[in-house]
Amino acid sequence: MIRKLLATAIATPIFSCALPALAADGYLFAYFTKNGEDGLHFAASTDAYKWDKVAGGKSFLAPKVGKSRLMRDPCIVRGPDGTYHMVWTSGWNENNIGYASSKDLITWSEQKELPVMAHEPGVLNSWAPEIVYDDKRGEFLIFWASTVPGKFTETAGSSEQKYNHRMYYTTTKDFTSFAPTRLFYDPGFSVIDATFVRANGKDYLVVKDETVKPPRKYLQVAEAPDLRGPFKPLSGPITPAGLWVEGPTAIQAGQEVIMYFDAYTTKHYGALRSRDMKTWENVTGRMHFPDEGTPVRMRHGTVIQVPEATLAKLRAAN
């Protein structure tokens, strides 16, 4: 049933909002503002530290799918043929996610609603989907966080309200047919906002511990010998003690890996950097993000590397 439902929608890509290596000279941050009502926004940078709004902060794509018509947590990956594929959270309490594709990040395909958790009638949510291209298998991998009531009872009550998340996934090669949804990652706690980063020739999985009793709300990292797992043991917390964060996204810029996070309770973006994925330095003070401290500040975005020509076209978009 799930396969049939997905096939009528579109394929499922998965590779943590990261791109295959490009001959690129710029970085692009895809993000949403407020509650995600007006859709997709971009910020650009040439050094991964100073970020500026693209095209005056306009929305490049308004949400049209899902019951709530939202576009939160946008994640973009560039496929082998150069097409950009994007997935996003289309609503707070839905069994589907949104999908669209583009050749230039300006003109987008028809949006699709992917009912990735339709096989679980009581599912509470489908949050923060990520997409990555799996070179080994020649397919896209999509993964997201969902709470299925009655499952993982050992951590019931550890998150806000009725939530008790685990990561689920599906795969696709053509965005026409999808593999049945399966459990992707169960670290033994309520987990959301997983993402991959490729650093120094290796892949790593970054996750957020969503436990609130007792409070954790921090990021951890595990080496990923295979994008499907199993993953190596998680590190200790890497984000500043006591800071509640979400939406990690990372990229290698030169010899450094820059990991960005949304410090949502204090309403600002932060960043860490590392050369070995073990020792992390807080470089939030060196960052410049547009509209910090305002109602339209950047929220839960993902960063990718793009050619300067692509950035130039985006900047010039009306």
LINJO-V821726 format. One line per field, one symbol per residue. ss: DSSP state (H for helix, E for strand, L for the rest). phi: phi as a letter, one per 20 degrees, with the letter a starting at -180 (. if undefined). psi: psi as a letter, one per 30 degrees, with the letter a starting at -180 (. if undefined). Layout:
ss->???
phi->???
psi->???
This chain:
ss->LHHHHHHLLLLLLLLLLLLLLLLLLEEEEEEELLLLLLLEEEEEELLLLELEELHHHLLLELLLLLLLLLLEEEEEEELLLLLEEEEEELLLLLLLEEEEEELLLLLELLLEEELLLLLLLLLLLLEEEEEEEELLLLEEEEEEEELLLLLLHHHLLLLLLLLLLEEEEEEELLLLLLLLLEEEELLLLLEEEEEEEEELLEEEEEEEELLELLELLLEEEEELLLLLLLLLLLLLLLLLLLLLLEEEEEEEELLEEEEEEEELLLLEEEEEEELLLLLLEELHHHLELLLLLLLLLLEEEEEEEELHHHHHHHHLLL
phi->.fgfffffdafdebaklddggceccbccdebccldnfdneccccbdcmdddcfelmnfeeaefcdnfeldcdlfcccdfgenfedccbfeafcceccebbcbecmdedfffcdeefdffdgegeabdlfccbeeffdmbecccbdcddgndlffdfnedflefbececbbcbdcldccfgfcfdbcenbfcblfbdcdclncdcddcdfefdcffclcdcccfcgbfenfefgfffgdeggneecblfbbbecmededddbeeffdlbecbccbdcmcdddfdgfeecdfmgndfdffckdcdcecfgfffffffefe
psi->eeeeeeefdlljkjihhlllklilglkkjklllcggegbklklllfggejkkkkhgglkfkkkfllefhlilhkkkkklfgfkkkklljfleilglllkllkfggekllkkkjjifgffifgkfljkhklklkjeefhlkkkllklkjkflhffgkgflkbgkillklllllfggekklkklkekjgglkklhkllkjkhglkkkklkjgkfjlkdhlklkkkifkffalllkkllkflkkfkkllhkkllkjbfkkkklljiffghlklklllfggekkkjgeffljkkgkglfglkkiakklklkeeeeeeeefk.
